[in-house]
Amino acid sequence: MTNQQAERWKQCAGERGFSMIEMVVVIAVMATVMAIAILGFMPSLQSARADNAMREVLDQLRQAREYSITNRRYVQISFPVAVINGVTQYQVQMTERNDLTAGAGTVNPVLSTVPIEAPIQFYLTPLLPDTPDAFGNANAIDFGGVAGGPPAGMLFQSDGELVSAATYLPINGSVFLGYPGNTSQARAVTVLGTTGRVRGWRAPSVNGWVQF
């Protein structure tokens, strides 16, 4: 071994890495920072999920109305709740009602079934007032003052109106969305029967709603 190699070996022997205690401290600090970041991000994630659920209901209702106008067919709107693989799934469904149109046949195809963003559900958040449209908030799904809508169902017709399938008269309605114990996730969708206008609403606090 040359003198230069010996000197280099002594220098390396004197160097050391992190001790176990130092590594544990660094990992603990990193874990704490990550936990704080996740906790800070959760409200934004929850709000985004609620917004997505509201958009899904909005889009289905608007598509049903447009399909009805374009194809001159009655389109029924419903809000089924299914259990799939043990998980409850809240849905919005639109169905073409050919049996209500002369010469269109008796088959009523389901045009689309959209599950809303989990874990959001059809839910009436306690203490929240009705939306500014004031179409009713006695139930999570309230059309024509009836929970879930008229027993015969509700339909968009070719002029864009939302009507009762029993009377063919326009009915207003509200769909409330949310999650138990989390007021910040409260959302709502309202439908004006005479025009079929659909609006989305957010509730930033228990004091009321703002249009989405």
Secondary structure, DSSP 8 states (H G I E B T S, - for coil): --HHHHHHHHHHHH-----HHHHHHHHHHHHHHHHHHHHHHHHHHHHHHHHHHHHHHHHHHHHHHHHHHHHT--EEEE--EEEETTEEEEEEEEEE-GGGSTTS-S---EEEEEE--TT-EE---TT----TT----SSSEEETTEETS-TT-EEE-TTS-EEETTT--B--EEEEEEETTEEEEEEEEEEETTTTEEEEEEEEETTEEEE-
